[in-house]
Amino acid sequence: MYLSRATLLMSGNCRLPAATSTPEPTTGSDSSGTASALPLSQPGIPEYLRSTYHWAYLSELGQVLLDRPVVVSTILWGNARRLMAAAAAEFTPGQKILQSACVYGDFSPILARRVGPKGRLTVVDVAPIQISNCQRKLVPYPQATARVADAAAPLADEVDGVCCFFLIHEVPEDYKVRIVDNLLGMVKPGDKVVFVDYHRPHSFHPLKGVMALVFQWLEPFARILWDREIKSYASRAEDFDWTKRTYFGGLYQKVVAVRRPAR
């Protein structure tokens, strides 16, 4: 799971939509590790996030219970480290990377180390409580910052790549489209967007029934990924070269979309 909050939830960095925005500062770390103010517009918390995932992502108790590497690993059936490493390996030192949602566990520090001191990692999330938690994790990495923002709304960041780790399964269908299109629109020719999320497991996967129940009870927007390709949410999929690799008997997938040169 991305351990994105909901993933964790389900045994699997966020939700998103949009709402009225009001200017509010957040903080990041400067080169000395000191918190510094960053101007930004804070989106409202979407109703579906409040009603479906409040206990996991908007609750301090949920954060305390879930934001533990061992919990994240358990939720992803022992595949957390493998999936995080696969996502991070798509990027190179010195790049400017956007992470589209906070993730429980140590995924953000892993990405920060991957881009290195000459790179830049920006983490966005619609929930202030998640951003505050992520900022604490990133204090040792002056090349990384986190701020409140909606992954489904235009982002002004100039990036070399985007990582969307276990976010798509957590949002309703209309937001899936908005997020995928928004993230794809951020990259230049030759640059990529990396999606890691759930996928239809093989027919006789021993956990297929268990995961179907998890989705039914805790992840109402996830089951559709067993029937739809992430690529299908892109309104201009033809502008990208798409590759997909599955893991753990097909239960998880890594989809990489590289923007083609302009014609």
N, C-alpha and C positions, 0 to 999 in steps of 0.2 A: 503494500500500500504505500502510498507515498509516504505514505504514511502521511498522507495528506490527511487532514483531520478526518475526513469521513472515511477514508480508507481504513484508517485505523479503526475506525468505528466498526467497520464492517468486518474487520478482520482482515482489512486490506491494505500545501502548501498549499479545498478552499472554495469557494463558492463565489459568487459574484455578482451580480447584477448591478443595476445601477439605481441610483436614487438621487435625491437632491444632494449636492455637494456643498460643503462649507469649508472654508479655508481652515486648516489646522496644522500646526507644526508637528513634526515627528523628529526622531533623532537618528543619527548614524554615528560612525566613529571616524575621527580624523586620523591623520598619520600617527598621532601620539596615543590613540586609543581613547581620546576624550570625546564624550558625546557632543555632537554639534547639531544645531537646528536645521531642518530641511523643510522648506515651504512645500505645501501640497494641498490638494483638494481631497477631502475625505468623503467617500461614497457612503450612503446609508447601508445598514445591514439588511439584506433582502429577507422578505418574510419566510421564504422556504428554508433559509438557513436557520432562522430563529425556531421555526416549528419542527424541523427535521434533525438538525445537527447541533442544537444549542448545547446539549450536555457534553458534547465532544469538543466543540471549537469555541464556544462563547462562555464556557464555564471554567472558573479557576480550578475547581475540583477535577473536572475532566482533563484539563491540561496536566495537572499533577499526576494523575493516574496513567495517562496515555503517552506522555512525552518521555518515554524511556526506551532506549535501544532494544531491550529485551522484549518489551511489549510490541514494538514495531515489527521486530523479527517474527514474533509469534503470529501476529495478524497476517503477515505475508508468508506464513508457513515456511519460515526459514530462508526466504528468498530476498529479504530486504537488502542485505549487503551486496548481493549479486546484481540486483536491479539498479541500485544506486551507482554501483561501479560502471555498469553498462551505460547508464545515462551520462555520467561524468566523462567517460572515455570518448564521447562524441565531440568534446570541446578540447581546445588546446591552450597552453599557457599564453598569457598576454591578451586573450580575447575579452571583449565586453559582453557579458552574458546576463540575460534577464531570466529569473526564476519566477514563474507566474503564480505561485501560491506558496505559503509557508508549509513546511513539512515537519511532522514530529520526528524525533530522532536527530541524527547528525548529518542529514543530507546537505543542508546549506553550508556548513563548514567544509564538507567534502568538495563541493563546487568551488568554494572560495580558495581552497588549497589547489584545486585543479587549474584555475585561471592564474594563480600566483600573484606575487606583488606587483607585477607589471600589467596585470589584467584588471578587470572590474566585474563584480557581481552585484546585481541589484535584485532584491527580493521584494515582490509586491503581494499584498493580501488585502482583502476587503475588511477583515476583522482587526481592529486595533489591539486586542488582547494577544492575537497571534503575532503581530508585528513586534510588540514589546518583548515577547518571549524570544523571537528570532534575533532581535537586536542584542540580547544578552549573549546568545551563542556566538555572535559575530564580532564581539569586542576584540578578540585576538587577531582579527583580520581587517586591517585598515582599508584593504581593497574592496570590502563588502559593505553594503548598506541595505536597509530595509525600510519600506515606507508603505503607508496605507494607500491603496489604489485598487481599482476594479479591472481585472484582467479582460473583462468584456467591453471595456471602454477604451478609446484611443489613449495611448501612452506616448509621451514625448521622448522617451529614451532612445538614444542611438546605440544600437547593439550589433554584435557580430553573430549572435545566436540566441535562441530562446529554449528554455527547458520547461516542459509542462509535465510535472510528475504527479500522477494519480489525482488529477483535478477533474478531467472530463467526466468521469463516472459520477461525480458528486453533484452535478448541476442538471437542471431540466433541459429538455431538448432545444428550446430556443436559445438558451445560454450556451449550449454546446456549439451551435452554429456561430454565435457572436464571438465566443472565445477563440475558436479555431481560426476564423477569418481575421480577427484582430491580431492574433499572434503571428499568423503567416504574413500579414501585411507589414510587420515590423522589420523583416529581414531583406537584405539586398541580394542581387544575383550571386550565387555561389555560397551564400550563407544558409543556415538550416534552423529548423524548429524540430525539437525532439519531444515526442510524446511517449510517456510510459504509463500504462494503465492496464485494466482488466481486458480479457479476451476470452472467447469461447474455448473452454477446455476440450480435450479430445473426448470422444463419445463415452469411453469407459474409464474416464478419470475418476479415481476413488473419492475425490472431494467435490465432484460436480453437484451432487445433490445437496451437500452441506452449503456450498456457496450459493446455490439457488435460494435456499432458505434465508441465508444471511442477507442477500439482496432484497428478498421479499420483506423482511422484518426491519432492516436497518438502512439499506441503500436503495431507495425507490427509483433512483435515476441511473443505476448501474447496469441492470440486466440487459438493457438495449444494446450494450457493447458486445453482447454475444451474437447479435444479429446484424449490426451495422459496423462498417469499417470507419475508422476515424477520418480517413480521407473523404468519406461521403459527406462530411459536415463542411467541407471547404467549397465555397461558391466558385472559386477559380482553381480547382485542383490541377488543371492542365498547365498551370504556370510553374509546377513543381515536379521534381523527380521524387517518387515515393518508394521507400523500402520498408519492409516489415520483418521483424524477427520475433518469434514467440519463445516463451520460457515455461518451465515447470508443467509440461504436458499441455501447453497451450493456454493455461490460465492467465498468463500475463503476456503483454506485447510491448515491443519498442518500435515505434513508427518514426521514421526520419523523413522529413520533407525538405528538399534542397531546392531553393529557387533557381529556376533556369535563367540563362542570360536573356536580356531583352532582345526581341527580334526587330 
